[in-house]
């Protein structure tokens, strides 16, 4: 069991602080968005930080300068870059909180692409009545790479749509939902995939995983759906396939992010783009509040933490 002796904690906003303060016990709290200076604590005093994700990479660099940092708590499922930024500090994620909202958006992106919902919206604005037949989702062969909490939520929501779902994880195995293929099987699986959903963590093995060779194995007209992290996909390779008209894509995440206004991906044919909003549902805030309250209670009482993905250097 990993426990940490923490005496100070910063929260990203006053809302966060107000949400947890009655659980903080003897913890000294401060407000810090990792952009300016912390309020209520000095940087030398800070031992734990709830990360403010709008601070981005600059915020991670600020973390690496803290001399007494013991814990980073993310507000995201992913924790890429935080272990390195913490330089030995423990890291806890918000695993599970974003599963439902991200799964909702994933289905929305797929349905938009497969049923042409964007075309209906444009036609409505122009008062045009233009029926057409779309690919649809029923009976489609869906390949999902990633079997964590968000992947499970996506699979649950796909089930009523009558798809043929194939799941891929790090290694081949069987679980309570059936068989999981290993990533080493992808070359044989990709040629039959009409829709590919990416919900894998970003790490050394998955960075650039969806490259030109990966995309070339997909059949004509296939849809690539990325709700993981932008760098899982080689943007130039995907752009080339979109511009050729051979593949389509529905993306909630891109590389680079935010996407520059002059980037050619904006105008690529067959692309459906969302600005990294998978978890941004009104349902998230009360769930996040409950999670942080429990985590702060555990910190204050020296108990084992939730979602500890890295225990830190002893």
Buried (B, 14 or more C-beta within 10 A) or exposed (E): EEBBEBBBBBBBEEEBBEBBBEBBEEBBBBBBBBEEEBBBBEBEBBBBBBBBEEBEEEBBEBBEEBEBBBBBBBBBBBBBBBBEBBBEBBBBBBBBBBBBBBBBBBBBBBBBBBBBBEBBEEBEEEEEEEEEEEBEBEEBBBBBBBBBBBBBBBBEBBEEBEBEBBBBBBEEEEEEEEEBBEBEEBEEBBEBBBBBBBBBBBBEEBBBBBEEEBBEBBEEEBBBBBBBBBBBBBBEBBBBBBBEEBBBBBBBBBBEEEBEEEBEBEEBEBBBBBEBEBBBBEEBEEBBBEBBBBBBBBBBEEBEBBBBBBBBEE
